[in-house]
Amino acid sequence: MFYSLRVPAFGVEWRNGRLPAPCRLFHFGENTMKDKILIIPLVLAAAFALFGQPLRAQAPEGKFRAGLLGYRMISLKQQTFSHNTHPDDSFLPDAHVPGSAGTTDIGNRQHFMSITLGWQPRLSDCVTLNFDAGILLGDNRDRHQNANDDRLPGNAAFVYSQARFGALAAAGMSYHFKHFSLGVETQLASVLVEHGWDRYGSDKNQTSKVHHMLSAGPKAGIRGKPFAGGSTTLGLECTLQFNHAVTFGIQGIIDF
């Protein structure tokens, strides 16, 4: 059975329940996550073009900005580390067997505090860019007593893996209306992942590697009025980021 639906004003034709190829770009059921990320800026740009003029938006003047008290959820690919017994614990059972100390895991969604510093140039009365860089601090750690050590914890050997430190770089574009903003942002997070032995409260690193995560997604913000007699403002920004998982970030912003 053949059927079709035409919308002449937009040049769209629906045949047998399928849109033509150019229109299927916006049919999320047939696209990958990367396709969706590319579509987000197009959708936002169309919305800004449609609603921008009546709002008479005013973007802040170009200025430095600092992101304080921020929170970032970073998605690491799941990693399992197999630990050998430390050479000083050769008296433990099967100490010479690879992996005898057991395994630890690190990955999935990890939580960090972020501190950033950046520059926000103004492109027009309603559009700004932002370029930010900063550090990530977390307490993401998996620590277990050796699988081949049955002593009491106070005297036992432990192994660990962790992701506690990292760096963050971000670039974005925002459209401002009154005290609010909407935009898109791309982030590159670099996280140091380590694993090794915990020797009576002191870490002995066995290996370490920096992992890089690139993501992109929409962001929204709100900012207050300038402080009396100056141009410094306080605000709040949040973002959803997409790569192989959906993550979230929020931070307080000081423009100065």
N, C-alpha and C positions, 0 to 999 in steps of 0.2 A: 504494500500500500504506500502510495506516495503522497506527501503533504508538505506544504511550505508556508512560511509566514514572512511577509515582506514589510520592512519599515523604510520607505523611500527616503525620508528626510535624513536618515543616517546611513543609508546604503547597506543595510543589514538584511540578510536573508537567512531564515532558519529552514533547513531541509531535513526532513525525517529525524527531527529531534537533535540535529547537530548544527552548531554554528560554523560558518566558514572559518578557515584557518586564522585569518588576522584577528577575528573576534574571540577565538578560543584562547588567546593569550590571557584573557581576563577570566577564564573559567578555571578556578583554582583546582577543581577536581582532576584536571589533566596536566598540572604543572608541578614541578619540584619546588622545594623550599627556596632555592636560589631564584627561581622565576618570581616567586611572590615578593622577595626582597626587592627585586628590580621594579616591580609594579608599584610598590608603596610610594616612591617619590613622584611617579606620574599621577597617581590618584590625588596626592596632596597638592601638587602643582595645579591640577585642574580645579580643586576646591578653592585654592587661593585666588586663581584667576577669576573665578565666578563670584566670590564673596569679598574680595579684597577692597575694591574701591569704596563701597558704601561704609565700611568700617572706619576709614580714615586712620589706619593704624600708624603708630609712631614707634619706631625701633629706637633703642637707646643709642647714644653716641658711642663710637668705637672706644673701647677701654679695656684695661686688664681685668681679669676675673680670677677668683680663687674658689675652688670647690672644697668645702670643709664638711666634716662629719658626714661623709658620703658612704654609701653602701653599694657594693657591686656583687652580683652573683655571676660567677664565671663558670662556664661549662668545660670541664676537662674530660677527655676520653678516659673511660675506666681503665685503670692499670693495676695489675696484680704483680707483686714482687716476691720472688722466691729467695729466702735468706739462708745462707750458709751459717754454720756455727762459727762464732768468733774464734780466732786461733788461740786466744788465752783460755778458752773453755774446752780445750781438747779432751778433757776428762769426761765430758758429757756423753751419753749413749749416742752412737752413730755420728759422732762429731765430724768425721771425715766424709760423710755422705752429703752430696750437694742437696741443698734445700732442707737440711735436717732441722733447721731452726724454725721452719714454718713460713707462712706467707702473710703479707699485709696488702691492703688495697687503698688506693687513692683515686679519686676521679668523680665523674658526674658533676653535679652542681656544688661548687665550692663557694664559701662566703668570705668576703674581704671588706675591710674598711678602706676607703680611698681618700687620698688627698691630692688635689690637682691645682695647677696654675695654668692660665691660658690667656688668649687674646681674642677679643670679639669685635672685628671690624664691621662697620655698617655699610651695606651695599646700596640701600635706598631708604625711603621713609618707613618702610615696613619690613625689610629683610636684613638679617645679619648672618654672618658666618661665625663659627667658633673653632678655635684650635686649642686643644688642651693636652697636657701631659702631666703624669703624676705617678704615685707609688701605690701599691696594694699591700695591705698588711692583714694577715689572717691567722687562724688557729686550726687549720685543717690538718689533722694528724691521726694516723692509725698506729697504735702501739700495742704489742702483744708479748706476753712471756714466751720464751722459746718453747717450741713444741716438744723438744727433747729434754726439757728442764722441769723436774717436778719438785724443786725446792720451794720453800716459802718465798713469796714475792720480795721480801726484804733482802734476800740473798740471791735471787734468781737473775738470769740473763734475759734481756728483752731485745726485740727488734722493732723497727718503726719505718713508716714512710710518711711524708708530709709535703704540703704545699702551703707555705706560710708567707712567702714574699713574691712580689711581682711588680711589673711596671705597666702603665696604661697610657695609650695615646688615642685621641679622638678628634674627629673633624665632623662638623655638621653645618646645617643651614636651618634657620628658623624664620617664621613669619610671625610678626607681632601684631596683636590687636588689643588695645587698651592695656591692661596689666598682664595679659596672657600671651603665650606663644605656642606654636605648633611647628614641628619640623622633622627632619631626619638626621640620623647620626651614624657614622661608621666608627667602630672601635677596633683597636688592636691591643690585646692583652697578652703579656708575656709573663709566665709563671714558672718559678724555679721549683722543680719536683726533686726531692731527695729521698734516699732510703739507706738504712744502715743499722747499726747496733746502738742500743741505749745501755751504756756501761755505768751502772749505778748512778743514774741521774745525769750522766754526761754523754752527749751524742757523739758517735764515731761514724762519720759519713762514709758510706761505701761507694755510692755513685750519685751523681746529680746531673740533671738535664733541664734546659729551659724549653718550655712548650709555648707555642704561639697560637692564639685563637683570634681569628678575624670574624667580625660580626657586623650586622647593620640592622637598623630598624627605626621606628618612629620615636619621637620624644615630645614632651609637653612641659611647659613651665609656667610659673607665676612669679611676678616680681612686685615689690612694694614701691612706694613713692620714695624719691631721694630724701636723705636725711636733711634736716633744716640747715640751710646755708651751704650745702655741698651737693656733690653729684653721686655719692656712694649710695648704692641700693642693695637690699637683701632680697633673695629670691629662692625658689625651690624648683628643681628640674627632676624629671623622671623619664626613663626610657625602657622600652622593650627591645631586646636584641635577639636576632635570629641567626643561628648557624646550624649545627647538627642538633641543637636544642634551643628552647626559648628561655632566655634569662632576663633579669630585671636589675635596674639600677636607680638609685635616688640619691640626691645630694643637695645640700644647701649651697647657694651661690652668693658671693659678695662681689659686686661690680665696683671698681674704684678707678 
